[in-house]
Amino acid sequence: MDILRSPMAGSGWGSAWTGMGTGWAITSTLVAGILVSWGLGYLVDWLVGTDRVFQSVGIVAGAGAGIYLVYLRYGKGDRGQG
């Protein structure tokens, strides 16, 4: 079944665009994680009255969360399956 295969397991030499789609998905996950957490940090800074404290924390936390999400989705591989 194709549903159970990992996202990185290609179907052979079928299409070069498959890898590009995976690359864009990883990039957008990382960028979205950073932007969302930066926005939340900006909102907290605005409510509390601090100057870029929570924005900085949000950027670092968002980068970490984005990397973790990419690892969960694409980095685990096929360990133990099969």
C-alpha positions as CSV (number, residue, x, y, z in Angstrom):
1,M,0.0,0.0,0.0
2,D,1.3,3.5,-0.8
3,I,-0.3,5.0,2.3
4,L,2.0,3.1,4.6
5,R,5.3,4.0,2.9
6,S,7.4,6.7,4.4
7,P,7.4,10.1,2.6
8,M,11.0,9.8,1.6
9,A,10.6,6.4,0.1
10,G,10.5,7.2,-3.6
11,S,8.8,5.2,-6.3
12,G,12.0,4.8,-8.2
13,W,13.1,7.2,-11.0
14,G,9.6,8.3,-11.7
15,S,9.6,12.0,-11.3
16,A,12.2,14.6,-10.4
17,W,9.4,16.8,-9.0
18,T,8.7,14.5,-6.1
19,G,12.0,15.5,-4.4
20,M,11.3,19.1,-5.1
21,G,7.9,18.9,-3.5
22,T,9.4,17.3,-0.4
23,G,12.0,20.0,-0.2
24,W,9.4,22.7,-0.4
25,A,7.3,21.0,2.3
26,I,10.3,20.9,4.6
27,T,11.2,24.5,3.9
28,S,7.7,25.7,4.5
29,T,7.4,23.8,7.7
30,L,10.6,25.4,9.1
31,V,9.6,28.9,7.9
32,A,6.0,28.6,9.2
33,G,7.3,27.4,12.6
34,I,9.5,30.4,12.9
35,L,6.9,32.9,11.7
36,V,4.1,31.7,13.9
37,S,6.1,31.6,17.0
38,W,7.6,35.0,16.2
39,G,4.1,36.4,15.8
40,L,3.1,34.9,19.2
41,G,6.2,36.4,20.8
42,Y,5.4,39.8,19.2
43,L,1.8,39.6,20.7
44,V,3.1,38.7,24.1
45,D,5.7,41.5,23.9
46,W,3.0,44.0,23.0
47,L,0.7,42.8,25.8
48,V,3.4,42.7,28.5
49,G,5.2,45.9,27.3
50,T,8.6,44.4,26.8
51,D,10.9,45.1,23.9
52,R,11.7,42.0,21.7
53,V,12.2,39.6,24.6
54,F,9.5,37.1,23.7
55,Q,10.1,37.6,20.0
56,S,13.6,36.3,20.4
57,V,12.5,33.4,22.4
58,G,9.7,32.7,19.9
59,I,12.1,32.6,17.0
60,V,14.4,30.2,18.7
61,A,11.5,28.0,19.9
62,G,9.9,28.1,16.5
63,A,13.1,27.0,14.8
64,G,13.4,24.1,17.3
65,A,9.8,23.1,16.8
66,G,10.1,23.3,13.0
67,I,13.1,21.1,13.1
68,Y,11.4,18.6,15.4
69,L,8.3,18.5,13.1
70,V,10.4,17.9,10.0
71,Y,12.2,15.1,11.9
72,L,8.9,13.5,12.9
73,R,7.5,13.7,9.4
74,Y,10.6,13.0,7.2
75,G,13.5,11.9,9.3
76,K,12.4,8.7,11.1
77,G,12.9,6.4,8.1
78,D,11.7,2.7,8.1
79,R,13.0,1.5,11.4
80,G,11.3,-1.6,12.6
81,Q,8.9,-1.8,9.7
82,G,8.9,-4.7,7.4
